[in-house]
Amino acid sequence: MKTTIEMPDDLFRRAKAVAALQGLSMKDWLTNLLRREVGAGTTAAPDDKQQEIKTFNHELDQLAKKISATWQGPQDAVAAIQEQRRDLGT
């Protein structure tokens, strides 16, 4: 169902900021808030978002380990960049 809500501009901006900080759209944030307040159950969106963040962080850690194992120092990284530039012809 769609509905229109009128609220003061400053309240809307603060609510939008809170939703963004939680990684949610305004729609999802308001839905979660209303479900919590009326006791209509919970939604899986925040848990899904947390799992997505954990997965991303894990993949990032794995990538960092691979890079650390391959490039032992700044000279290795510079050499890799120079080689890539040569390959690209820049």
N, C-alpha and C positions, 0 to 999 in steps of 0.2 A: 504494500500500500504506500502511496505517496502522500506526503502532507507538507504543509508550509508552516514554518515556525518563525514568529517575529520576536526579535530580541534586540537589546541595545548593541550598537556596533562594538563597543569596548568588550562586552561579554562574549560576543561572537569571536573577536580576534583572540581573546584569551583561550576560549574553548578550542578553537582551531589550532592554536599553538600546543595545547596539551595533547590533542589528538596526534599531531605531527610528532611530538616527542615520544609518543608511544608507538609510532610507526603505523598509525591507523588513519583511515579516511574519517572525515567528520561523520559520515553516515554510520560507519562501523563503531566509532567511539560513542555516538549517541545511542545506538542500538544496545551496546553493552551496558551503558549507564542505565538505560530504561529497564533492561532485563534484570539488572542487579537491584534496582529500586522496587520493581513490582514483583520480584521473585519468580520470574518466568523462565528460570534456568540460565545457563551460561552458554556462551558461544565459544567455539574452538579457535577463533581467529587469533587471540593473543598467544595461545599456546603454539599454534602453527607458526606465528611470527618469531617467537622465541626459538623454536626448533630451527627455523630457517637461519636465524642469526648464529646459532651454535654450529650449524653445518658450514656456513660461510667461514666462520672463524677457524674451524678445524681445517678446511681446505686451504685457507690462507697460511696457517701454521705449517701444513705439509709442503706447500710451495716454498715457504721461507727455508725449510730444512733442505729441500732440494737445491735451492740457490746457494745456501751456505756450504753444502757439500761440493758443489761445482766450482764456485768462485771463492778462492781462499783470501783474496784481498782486493783492494781498490784497483790495482793494476789489471787484474783478471777481468774485472767489470769493464774497465776502459777498453781493453783489448777486444772484448766481446762487442761492445758498442761500435768500435771502429770497424770491426769485421762486418757487422750488420750494415753499416753505412756503405762499405765497399760493395757489398752484395746488392744494395739498393741503387748504387751508382750516384750517391750524394757526396 
